[in-house]
Amino acid sequence: MASAALLLFLPVLLAQDPTVRDFKRYYPRAKDLYERVEYVKALKGIDDAGVADALLQFNVLRDPDPHIAAAGREVLAALPSEAARASMQVIVEKGKPPENLAGIIRAAGEGKWVEYTPLLRPHLASKSEEVRLWTATSLGLLGDVESLPAFAQLAISDALPLVRVAAVDALGALGKGHEDVAGPPLAAAVQDAALEVQTAACMALRQVRVKEAIGPLVALMEQGEGRILEQVYPTLVAITDMQFRDDPASWRNWWKQAEASYVVPSDEELAKRQAARAKAAEQYVPSQKSASFMGVDTPSTSIVFVIDVSGSMEEDVTEKDGFRERGFTRFSKLEITKEELARTIEGLGSNVRFNIIAFATQVYPWRPKLVPANPLTLRSAKDFVQGLQPIGGQLAAARASAGLKGSAGADEGRTNTYAGLLAGLGIEIKDNQARTPVTGNDTEIPSDVDTVFFLSDGRPSVGELVEPDDIVDAVTELNRFRRVTLHTIAIGGFEKDFMEELARRNGGLFVDLGR
């Protein structure tokens, strides 16, 4: 009887991919994080329904460690065939079990599972904020024009700003040719209370160019404050091709005269001057500014300066003449930074709230949160900056090797770039893990920061993430719906592609101060 049972069971064993069988056997035994992530990634590209079943069986998509959950989503999204994905359709259709629903919906969008499109649409009305967020995002990625009216409703009425951003993004991606549906909610989103929604709306309106957005944009130019002013002028130019710079009175006077009969120029009309318009937008710097650091101006009123104080910052720059010509009088990388930051602090407007965060192996904030720029805080901030010293470094190492006390440990003077960036973005670290855009409790990451200046001289060398590409991907994902502008400033001779890409993917500018 036992032999007969084994013979009956053998075809089932043989039918399942051997890697899937190995995963089910060894994954529960793995204790090391790296090992578990690699076991999950080993399933990528296998065309077998058992892959999805195994990921769900071991709750990989909802693992508390974000690296494991991300690996699971990557594998799921890469399932090659409809047959390999079919077992999850019943979960999406019924919405159960709910703990796996958001992850499957997200994978459906990222993997372009077109057969899931009609199954996703009802979840735009889900009570779960996380499910609504990833449904709107995925249907946008799937190009579901049929959902445009639902996106329009979410963009103006959803309670969660992240969902409104996702809906606005979808309207921008799919609304061209459907301006009658996409235009009104995008014009309304320009006036949203949340900066990230306003920013998304401006970006979307550069694609879905509609007349009804011009009035709200002009009003925002007149009445708005802070970082959003960086977005308004390029958006007005993209819609109208008019050239009044960022003078609100000129735009208002023109619109009073033009509004009644105005027709938005066609794409064909604009194509003749497209290169010139792109160059103008690229070179645009808002005339209103609240701060300027290392040559980057910003109208933002919610700013964090994140400064590298690792051991290598004690070294002198090699191109001293170039820094001397720019007015610097001391030439260690940190002294140059301190001199410029002191000038920046001195010039902060009274409407600005700001903070300063130093980082090496650990993070050292000046204040726990943003504070208003007033005479008292400015004095305190300048004293904090003046007191910054490199942690570790060659001098400290020499002192330590000589047995002298009071020298900073070399281990404390390494470069924890990821921790510095997360602290600057205001992202909470809990149990040594960064919170994702929407947590299991469906709560949004709270932060008042909208602009970060990040200055560093070295390659990341310690922290939860060390590889530059991993840091760029993780920070961009955490900032996906929040739209914080991240300006990066490099000093010294290390490889700078990482800093440039970090700024490019997070709406900021990259400045290379030189070696």
LINZINOR-V945502 format. One record per backbone hydrogen bond with DSSP energy under -1.0 kcal/mol. NH is the residue of the N-H (numbers start at 0). CO is the residue of the C=O. Records with the same first field share a line. If there is no record, write none. Layout:
NH=CO ; CO
This chain:
4=0
5=1
6=2
7=3
8=4
9=5
12=8
13=9
14=10
20=16
21=17
22=18
23=19
24=20
25=21
26=22
29=26
35=31
36=32
37=33
38=34
39=35
40=36
41=37
42=39
43=40
45=42
47=45
50=47
52=48
53=49
54=50
55=51
56=52
57=53
58=55
59=54
62=59
68=64
69=65
70=66
71=67
72=68
73=69
74=70
75=71
76=72
77=73
78=75
85=81
87=84
88=85
91=87
92=88
93=89
94=90
99=96
103=99
104=100
105=101
106=102
107=103
108=104
109=105
110=106
112=107
113=111
115=112
116=113
119=115
120=116
122=119
123=120
124=121
125=122
131=127
132=128
133=129
134=130
135=131
136=132
137=133
138=134
139=135
140=136
141=137
142=139
143=138
144=142
146=143
147=144
150=146
151=147
152=148
153=149
154=150
156=152
157=153
163=159
164=160
165=161
166=162
167=163
168=164
169=165
170=166
171=167
172=168
173=169
174=170
177=174
180=177
181=177
182=178
185=181
186=182
187=183
188=184
189=185
190=187
191=188
197=193
198=194
199=195
200=196
201=197
202=198
203=199
204=200
206=203
207=203
208=206
212=209
213=210
216=212
217=213
218=214
219=215
220=216
221=217
222=218
223=219
228=225
229=226
230=227
231=227
234=230
235=231
236=232
237=233
238=234
239=235
240=236
246=243
250=246
251=247
252=248
253=249
254=250
255=251
256=252
257=253
258=254
261=257
269=265
270=266
272=269
273=270
276=272
277=273
278=274
279=275
280=276
281=277
282=278
289=297
290=297
292=295
295=292
297=290
302=352
303=450
304=354
305=452
306=356
307=454
308=358
310=412
312=309
313=310
314=311
316=330
317=514
319=317
322=318
323=319
324=320
326=323
327=322
332=314
333=312
335=331
336=332
337=333
338=334
339=335
340=336
341=337
342=338
343=339
344=340
345=341
346=342
347=344
348=289
351=348
352=300
353=370
354=302
356=304
357=363
358=306
359=361
360=411
363=357
365=355
370=353
372=351
373=371
377=373
378=374
379=375
380=376
381=377
382=378
383=379
384=380
385=381
386=382
387=384
390=308
396=392
397=393
398=394
399=395
400=396
401=397
402=399
403=398
411=408
412=409
415=359
416=414
419=415
420=416
421=417
422=418
423=419
424=420
426=421
429=432
432=429
434=427
438=442
441=438
449=301
450=301
451=484
452=303
453=486
454=305
455=488
460=414
461=414
470=466
471=467
472=468
473=469
474=470
475=471
476=472
477=473
478=474
479=476
482=478
484=449
485=505
486=451
487=508
488=453
489=510
490=455
491=513
499=495
500=496
501=497
502=498
503=499
504=500
505=502
507=502
510=487
512=489
